[in-house]
Amino acid sequence: MQKNEERTSLNKDLPESEHNPDRRSLSSDSTVVGFHQDEEQHWVVELSCGHTQHLRHQPPWQSRAWVIDPAQRLEKIGQPFACGWCAQSPDNDNLGT
């Protein structure tokens, strides 16, 4: 059996729940271009690379209060965003070719 190592996703020192936990770089190639809500009314960020990512605000596990505020979401437009899909290696089984 493999040992399951858990990492915390909430950093109390930061306003957002995840601060580069997997060492992704903030690439200027990926920026926030918009937001929409999915069928369950969760917010999804739309990125310039074409990918999307859910941005849930569900304390205490995910603290992203800015997601539920329209003015704060608007301020994120054009800001860099580390895309998890782009950061994955091309030989990853999760990415279909």
C-alpha positions as CSV (number, residue, x, y, z in Angstrom):
1,M,0.0,0.0,0.0
2,Q,1.1,3.5,-0.7
3,K,1.2,6.1,2.1
4,N,-1.3,8.9,1.4
5,E,0.4,12.2,2.1
6,E,-2.1,15.0,2.6
7,R,-1.4,18.7,2.0
8,T,-3.4,21.4,3.4
9,S,-5.3,23.6,0.9
10,L,-6.0,26.5,3.2
11,N,-3.2,28.8,4.0
12,K,-4.4,31.2,6.8
13,D,-1.8,33.8,5.9
14,L,-3.3,34.4,2.5
15,P,-6.6,35.7,1.3
16,E,-7.1,32.8,-1.1
17,S,-7.0,29.1,-0.2
18,E,-4.3,27.8,-2.5
19,H,-1.0,29.6,-3.1
20,N,0.9,27.6,-5.6
21,P,0.7,24.2,-3.8
22,D,2.1,22.3,-6.8
23,R,4.7,24.9,-7.7
24,R,3.0,26.0,-10.9
25,S,4.4,29.2,-12.3
26,L,2.2,32.2,-12.9
27,S,2.7,32.3,-16.6
28,S,1.8,35.5,-18.5
29,D,0.5,33.1,-21.2
30,S,-2.6,32.4,-19.1
31,T,-4.8,35.2,-17.9
32,V,-8.4,35.5,-16.7
33,V,-10.7,36.5,-19.5
34,G,-14.1,35.9,-17.8
35,F,-16.3,34.0,-15.5
36,H,-19.5,32.0,-15.7
37,Q,-21.5,29.8,-13.4
38,D,-22.0,26.0,-14.0
39,E,-25.3,24.2,-13.7
40,E,-24.8,24.0,-9.9
41,Q,-24.2,27.7,-9.7
42,H,-20.5,27.3,-8.9
43,W,-18.2,30.0,-10.4
44,V,-15.8,28.9,-13.2
45,V,-12.9,31.1,-14.4
46,E,-12.3,31.3,-18.2
47,L,-8.7,31.5,-19.2
48,S,-6.9,32.9,-22.2
49,C,-5.4,29.5,-22.9
50,G,-8.9,28.2,-23.5
51,H,-9.1,26.1,-20.3
52,T,-11.5,26.7,-17.4
53,Q,-11.3,26.0,-13.7
54,H,-13.9,26.0,-10.9
55,L,-13.4,28.6,-8.2
56,R,-15.5,27.5,-5.2
57,H,-15.9,29.5,-2.0
58,Q,-16.7,26.9,0.6
59,P,-15.1,27.8,4.0
60,P,-13.2,26.5,5.8
61,W,-11.8,24.3,3.0
62,Q,-11.7,26.9,0.2
63,S,-11.6,30.6,1.1
64,R,-12.2,32.6,-2.1
65,A,-14.6,35.3,-0.9
66,W,-13.7,37.4,-4.0
67,V,-15.4,34.8,-6.2
68,I,-18.9,35.7,-4.9
69,D,-18.4,39.5,-5.2
70,P,-19.0,40.8,-8.8
71,A,-16.7,43.8,-8.4
72,Q,-13.8,41.7,-7.1
73,R,-14.3,39.2,-9.9
74,L,-14.2,42.0,-12.4
75,E,-10.8,43.1,-10.9
76,K,-9.4,39.7,-11.7
77,I,-10.0,40.1,-15.5
78,G,-6.7,40.3,-17.3
79,Q,-4.7,39.1,-14.2
80,P,-2.3,36.1,-14.5
81,F,-3.7,32.7,-13.5
82,A,-1.7,29.5,-13.2
83,C,-3.6,27.0,-15.4
84,G,-3.4,23.5,-14.0
85,W,-4.1,21.9,-17.4
86,C,-1.3,23.8,-19.1
87,A,1.1,22.9,-16.3
88,Q,0.6,19.2,-16.8
89,S,3.2,17.3,-18.7
90,P,2.2,16.3,-22.3
91,D,2.6,12.6,-21.4
92,N,0.0,12.8,-18.6
93,D,-2.8,10.2,-19.0
94,N,-5.4,12.7,-18.0
95,L,-4.9,14.7,-21.1
96,G,-6.4,13.2,-24.2
97,T,-4.6,13.7,-27.5
